[in-house]
Every structure is written in C-alpha cells, then in structure tokens.
Amino acid sequence: MTTSVRDPATGLPIGPEIDATPARRPDRTTILEGRHVSLVPVDPAAHAEALFAAAHGPGHEALWLYLFPHPFPGGASFRAYLETVAAGQDPFMLAILDRASGEAVGHATYMRIEPEHRVIEVGNILFTPTLQRSPAATEAMYLMARHAFEVLGYRRYEWKCNALNAPSRRAAERLGFRFEGVFRADKIVKGRSRDTAWFSMLDTEWPARRHAFERWLDPTNFDEHGQQRLSLSALNATSIPGHALRRAEPEDARAFEALQQRAYAWNRRELGVEPVPLLTPVDEVLARYETWLDEEEGQLVGALALEPHPDHLVIWSVSADPARQNAGIGRRLLAAAEARARALGLGTLRLFTGAPLKKNIDWYGRRGYAVERSEDLPDRSLVHMVKNIE
C-alpha cells in the first residue's frame, strides 16, 4: 500500500511511495525477435556496410535531417561512428534486421537510461527506405517498448524530437505516446537551435498500448495486398469525432468499476448470475478493451467498452448510471460507438445481452440492432445482435 508525503506548508501530497527497485540496463545479450524483424546490439563488423549503403547516396539526405550526426562521407567513417556507439552503455544501439534476408535495415537506440528512476528513452531512429512505413518498422518499436517495460522494468518510456519534425511527432502519437510539451531552446544541433517536443508512455498505460500494437500487427489486420484494415493511429485515438467521451486512463479504474456495478445491478437480479461484463477484472477490461467515459459536471455517468476487429466493432459493455435513467445516456453511448466504428473505418457493430433480458433486446432493436444468433453457455444463454451502418 502506498502513502503520500505532504508538503508542510501547503498540506498537498508530494507523491506516493512506490517500489524503488532500479530497472535493468539493456546489455549485449539483448535479442528481440518478431515476425518481421530481429533487433540485436549493433555490431559494426556485421551491420555497418549494409546500413551505410542503404542510408547514404543521392535521395537519402532527408534520413539525416533531424538526427544528430550528418551523413557520413564514407563507409569507414560510418563504421568508426558505430564502433564508438557500440563500445558504450548509453546510448545503447540496436540494429534492426530483416528476418527474411538477415540484412540490417535500420537502427534504434535506448538512451538517457536512468535505472534508478526507471526512465528510458527511445531515439536516434534510422529507418532505411526498405523499412519505412512498413509493419516491420512498427514491430521494431513494439519490441523495444515491450522489452523496456516487461523485461527491463522501466516505468516511463520517452520519445523526444525536434519540435519542427512533424513526421516524428505524428509517429509518436500513432505509437501511443502522449505529448507532454515543448522544451524551448533545449539543444544546439548541427549549429541550429532546437526546441524539443517531449512524449511519454507509462508502465500503467502499456497494457492498453500493447493490445493496440498486437491488434494492428496481427496478420488478419492486413488484406491480400498487405494493406492495413485498422490503422494504429485510429486504435490509439483519445477522442471520438463529434462526441465528448474521453478515453479511460488507469486511474479511472475504480470509478469505472463502481459505475459498472451500479449499471448491471438490474441485469444481475434478472439473470440470477453475474453479468458477463462483470466477470472480467476491471484492470483487464481497461487493458483489453477501448474504454470510453461519459462525464457530466465531473461525474461519471456512462461508459463504453469496445473491441475493434478487422471487419467489425464489438460493443462489449454499455454502462449508464441508473440514477440518470431516461436521460438519454444509453442512446448517447450507442451513437458514440457508431461514430467510433466510422472513425476506425468499420461498417458493422456487434453486441450481446442475456437472453432473458427482453427489455434490453427490444431497446437495442429499436435502435437498429437485429438478432444475429443465440449462444447457449453452461450457466446462461446469450443473444448476439448486429447493426450495419455502411
């Protein structure tokens, strides 16, 4: 259990106590394996030649625009640079290898490594044209984030870039980092003043980000031509167009749980068993499902838990405060679910309810949902409903 230390002058908490065990540093045994790429500590002898050839020459100047080094005049100087980097602990560079060819197609770096504070940054990212805008590039970022949180034990994962670097800022938000602000006149890079945009991802946010990464990287998310069905940017969105709902954060867990308990009390009485949405621990719900909160005057009055699939959106739970019955909260939540489906590029919504809950079935029916099938489980029967909005 954590306790807060309070400032004697103001009485305000200065922060809870937490586990102060230091995180681990990445080391030369680090090997991260994915479906498309492997990441290994950079080896100048093995990787310099391929990386130099793929990142230099006419048309490749833009790769170096926002990196700290200039393009290198020759392979020998580039290899010397990699040798210097490989000899140190911070920054710690990983070569990104194409699984099919074994060739180095990029590099990325753990840097500003602070094990005692459990903070680590990802940066100095070089994606050669072969790697750019590919599932392999996203997989590399997923593997590094997963390793930082789940193996090394960091609690804060940072992304920083030149504030003028619009592609890097978009990439950070696409990957699920949260923008924190701009440090003005933060650095001098290549003789120019740099304002630095800061982004972060926390260990408490990682379970939900991991689900978004894995949902996007799943082979079923790509058609026969390799085109994505769901975009990662959309999966990590924090708002729904046209609606005031906000994406739930880990600190919303208790309020969300309390709302669900109130909202499903009637269902429990009618069914004689615990409603399905209450069978999953709240922390798992927030990690596995998109959870959206509807608030009025700072009070939580409704919530949606959604599960995107490549060809449809599942409304896993709809929770409306029973104290606000007939206030239109349920209708507002369903409208938000449809808007979310459109934002994801999906034209079909599915949901389920208990077979004895005729009032619920009729209510969904009046809003365009049709019974698709019934499902008998050992302790209950479910009715699955569908609506097409294309």
N, C-alpha and C positions, 0 to 999 in steps of 0.2 A: 504493500500500500504506500502511495506517495504522500508526502506532506509538503506544505508550502511554507517558505520562509518569508516573513513580511518586512517591508521597509518600516523602520521605527517612526519615521517622520510622517509617512502617508498611510501606513497600515495596509498598503497594497501588496499582494504577493509578488515576489521576485522570481518565482519559478518553482515547479515541483522537483522533488528529488527523483532521480532516475538511476538506472543501472549505469555506473561509471566505468564498467569494464572496457578497456580500449578495444577498438576494432583491429583487425589484422591488416598488415600491408600486403599488397599483391607481390608475388615473388616469381622467380624464374621457372617454377613448376606450373604456373598458370596455363591451362589449356581449356578453351571454351569451345565446345562442339555444338554446331547447329545443323540444320538440314542443308543449308546453302553454303555456309562459311564455317571456318575454324579460325579462332583467334589464338595466337601464340606470342610469347615475348619476342620482340623484333630481334632478328639475327642478321646483322649486316652482310655476312657472307652468303646467306641463303636468300635474302629478300631485297637487297639494295639494287641489284641490276634490274629486276622486273619492275620495281616501284619507280626507279628513275626513268626507265623507258616509257612507262605508262603515264607519267605525270609531267613530262618535260617535252619541249619542242613547240612548234607553231600550233596555236589554238589552245594551249594548256595554261596560258598565263593567268586566267581567271581562278584556277585552282589555288593559287598562292596569294590572291589579293588580300585576304583577311588573316592569313596565317602569319606567325611571327617571322619565319625565315623568308628570304627571297627565293625565287627559283635558283637552282644551283647551276653553275657554269659547266659542270661535267660530272660524270659518274663517280670519279674519285672523291670530289668534294662532298657529294651527297652521301657516299659511303662513310666518309670521315664524320659527318654530322650524325649518322645513325650510330656509329661506334661510340660517340660521346654520349648520346642518349642511352644506349644500351648499357653503358657502364654505371649508370646512376640508378637510384631508387625512386626519385621523384624529380621530374616526371617519369612515369613507367609506361613505355610504349608497347602496344600490341600490334603485330602485323595481322591484317585481315586476309585470309587465304581462301580462294575459291575452292570448294570441296571437290568439284569435278576435275579441275586441272592441277590443283595444288599450287597455282601461281599466287603471289602476293598482289592484291588488287587495291589495297589501301592500308591505312593505319589509323589508330585512335589511341588516346593516351589518358591514363589515370594521372591526375596532377593535383597540386595543392592538397596533398594527402595528410590528414590530421587524425591519426588513430585515436589520440586521447579525447578528441571531441567527436569522433565518429563522423567526420565530414570528409568527403572526397569529391573531386570534380572530374568530369569527362571533357576533354578538349583536344586541341591540335589534331583535328579530324581531317584526314585526307582521303576522299573517295575519288578514285580514278574514274574516267568515263565508263568503264566496264561495270563499276559498282553503283554509280549514281542512279538515283530514282529506281531502285530495284528492291525486291523483297530481301535480297541478301544484305543490303545496307541497313534496312530496318532490323533485320535479325541480329546484325552485329551490335547495334545499340541495345537491343533487348538482352542479349547475352551479357553485355558488360553491366547493365543495370542489375540484372538478376544476380550476377556474381558479387557485385558490391553490397547488395542488401542481404542476400541469403547465405553467402559463404563467408565474406569478409566481415560482415556485421556492422556496416555503416548505417547511420540513421538519417543522413542528409546527403543527397546526391545533387551536385551543382552543374549547371551549364552556363557559361558566360560567353559573350561575343561582342564584337564591335556593335554599338547601338545602331550604326548605319547598315549593318549586314542583315537585310530583310530576309533573305533565304534562311539564314541560321536562326533567326527569331521565329520564323514560321515552323522550322523543323523542331525547335524546342517545344513549341505548343502542340504540334502534331504528336510528338512522342509522349506528351503528358506532363511536361514540366510546367510549373506555374511561374509566371512573370512576377518579379518582386520589385523592380525599379531600375533606374539608371544611375550609375556612379559617374559623375561628371569629371572630365579631365583626369581619368583614372590611370591612364598609361600613355607612354610615348612609344609608338610602334612604327618602325621604318621612317623615323623623323617626323611623324604626324601625331597630333594629339588624338587620343581615343577616349570617347565616352563608352562605358561598358554596361551592357544590359545583363542583368542577373536573373537567372531562373533556378528553380529548385524542385526536387521531388523528395518527399519524406518517406521513411520506412512505413509509417502508418497509411500512406497513400499507395504504397507499392502493390498490395494485393489487388486493388482495382485496376491499376495500370497494367499489371501482369496479365490479368484477364483480357484487357483490351488488346495488348500485344499478341497474345496467343490466339485470340479470336481472329485478328487480322491476318496472322501468319498461317492459320490453318489452310491446308490445300483447298478445302471446299470453298474458301473465300475468293478463289480465282477461277475464271471461266476457262474454256478450252484454248483461248488465245492468251492466257496469262493476265487478263485484265481483272483488277480488283472488283469485288461486288460491294463490300463495305469499306469505306475509307477510314484510316486510322484517325485522321483529324475529326471526322464525324463521331467515331467511337469515343474520343476523348473530349467531346464538346462539353462545355459547362453551362450552356443555356439552350432553351428550346425556342426557335423563332416564334414570335407572337405571343409568348406566354411568360409569366413572371416566375415560374418554378425555377429553383436552383438545384444544382447537383449536390447531393448529400456528401458531407465530409465525415471522417471517422469520429469527430467529436459530436456528431449528431446522433450517434448510435442509441443512446438512452432515450432521447425524446422520440425517435422513430419507433423504438420498441414499445414505448408506452402508448403511442398512437395506435399501433397495430393491435395491441391487446384490447384497447377500447373498441376499435373499429370491428374486430372479429368476434366480440363477445356474443352478439346475436347468432352468428353462424355456429359458434361452439354449442350454444344451447339447442339450436335446431338439429344439428348433426349428431350430437352426442359423442363426438370425438374432436380432437384438436384440429382446427382448420390447417390445411396444407401449408399456407404461408407462415404459420407459427411453428412449424416443425423444424425449421432451419434457424440456427443461432443467428442473432442479429449481425454480428461481425462478419459472418459468412455471407449473409444477404448483401451487405454493403460492398463486399469484395467481388461477389459473383455477378450481381445484377446492377444495372444502372438504377440508382435510387434518386428520385426527384421529389423535392419537398415544396409544398404549397403553404405559404405563411400569410397570415393576416395580422397586422399590427404586432409583429414579432412573435406571434403564437403559431405553432404548427397545427394546421387544420386538415391537411391531406397529404398523401404520399403515393407515389407510383414506383413499383419495381419492375423494370423492363429487361428483357433478354433478347438482344438482336441476334438474328440468324441471317445467313446469306440471302435467303429468299422471303423471310417474314420476320415480324417483331412479335415476341410473346409478351403479353401483359401478365406478369407473374403474380402481382398483387395490386389491388386498389384499396387504399385505406382512407376513409373520410371520417372525421370526428363525429360520432353520433350526437354529440351535444349541438352540432350545427346541421342537424337533419333538415332537408328541404331547402338548403341554402345554395344549392347548385354546385357543391364541391365535386361530387362524383361526375357530373357532366363535364365540369371544367377539367378534371383529370383525364377523362377519356378523350376530350378534344386535344389535350396536350400530348397524349400518346399518339394520336393520329399525326399531329404536327411533327413529333419526333420521328415517326416512321417515314414521313416525307423527307425530312432532313437527312435520313440515312439512305434515301433512295428506295424505300421498300413500299410495296403497294398492298401488302396483306398483313393483317393483325390477327393474332390468336389469343384466346384466354380460356380459362377453365373455372368451373364452380361446382359445388356439390350438387348431385342430382336431386336431393330433397329440397333444395333452395329454390322453389318455383318463383318466388318473388324476384330473386336475383336474375334467373334465366329470362323472365319476362322483361325485366328492366333493361338488360343487355339487348334483348330482341327489339325493343322499341328504339334502340339506338343503332340498329342496322346489323347486329350480330346474329348469325344463323347457327343453329346446332349442326356441328360437323360430324361428331361421333360421340359415343359413350364409352366409358372405360370402367371396368369393374376391378377394384383393388381388394385385398383381403379384408380391410376394415371399412370400406366406403366405395361409393360409386361417384364418378366424375362425369360432368358434361363438358365437352370441348366445343367452343364456339369460334366462328371465324367471320371476319369482315374484310372485304376488298375495297380499297379506296382509290384504285387506279382509274 
